[in-house]
Amino acid sequence: MYEEHFQLSRKPFQLSPDARFFFPSVEHKRALSFLQYGLNQGDGFIVITGNVGTGKTTLVQALLADLDDADLSVATIVTSNLKEDDLLQMVAHSFGVPTGQGNKAGLLRDLEHNFLQQAKAQRRILLIVDEAQNLPSESVEELRMLSNFQFDGKPLVQIFLLGQQEFRTTLLSEGFEQLRQRIIATYHLNPLTEEDTKTYITHRLSVAGWQGHPAFDDDAFAAIYAFCEGVPRRINNVCDRLLLFAYLEDIDNIDKHVVENVSNEIGSEFWGGTPEPVVAAESAKPAAAEVFDTPQAPLETMARTMFDKANVQNRLAALERAVDSLGHNIKPEIADLREELGFIRLMLEDVLHEVRSQNGVDTGDSKKSA
């Protein structure tokens, strides 16, 4: 919808993985180096983990885009809690091996024969298993058994396992010692930094033919990072909506206020729950400033709510009663503590007094009622 208006050749922030938009952040370059190293070894398992939306699938697509299809036979499986027999059926189907109605032993034999024929034709076999955290432990073990297929002392198949962070826990659990010994490279993808977030956004825009229209202010990038926490898929969601918003509202410049409006509009649509209003990290106010400067808010109520959340007054009273119960022979340290508690109580009362003054409330008896 907005592509023609902004003279873009394609949508820059589509959600489906696309190697053309691969952004080599520090994290992704390191992960790519691990994949390249492991692929050159031609042996064992390579494990890439990361939270949802950190770019694991796009990373592998970028790797494969630089490889010669004539020398490599690749199959990708996106798992959905597949049992071991179903997993083998899917692997066979992905490599063009007829599954028929044969038993498991026959299917393994046919797979090994297929891999052997390709090895003799100087073609390597690469199996990519995405969303590996969904696999039952029995299915993970079945993958290990596939890695036992060999020809001339070398494995016939190499396996990439892509999964969310909990998959690392699975691999470290009891019963996976043999698999762990076959992992030759592993990397965990972290979210982008604030600096990388800005470069990531401009990179994707540039790939789509962006000529600076609409413009993005620096504080807009900071606000996007604050809301998305550096997760690429979240950034894509927000930026796509920003461009749509700019098109519909005929806006030529995206600043932090536009980002805040769009981000708060999104609400629970993608993240779940009700997010806090977005404020760019570098312009965020201290808590005290928010209490005194926030317009259209009952300031005294806000202050009392803050104190009530921590139950400060009640806790102070309880501590004072505890000190009193110790009797008359109080040690010097406890006496100092009691003095400190009294000071804190007076300080809290002064805060309430100041809040009321800011809100134009009569403060004559404020300390008495605090």
Secondary structure, DSSP 4 states (H G I P E B T S, - for coil): --TTTTT-SS-TT-SS--GGG----HHHHHHHHHHHHHHHHT-SEEEEEESTTSSHHHHHHHHHHTS-GGGEEEEEEE-SS--HHHHHHHHHHHTT---TT--HHHHHHHHHHHHHHHHHTT-EEEEEEESGGGS-HHHHHHHHHHTT-EETTEESEEEEEEE-THHHHHHHSTT-HHHHTTEEEEEEEPPPPHHHHHHHHHHHHHHTT--S-SEE-HHHHHHHHHHHTT-HHHHHHHHHHHHHHHHHTT-SEE-HHHHHHHHHHHTHHHH-S-PPPP--GGGPPPHHHHHHH-TTS-HHHHHHHHHHHHTHHHHHHHHHHHHHTT-S---HHHHHHHHHHHHHHHHHHHHHHHHHHHTT---TTHHHH-
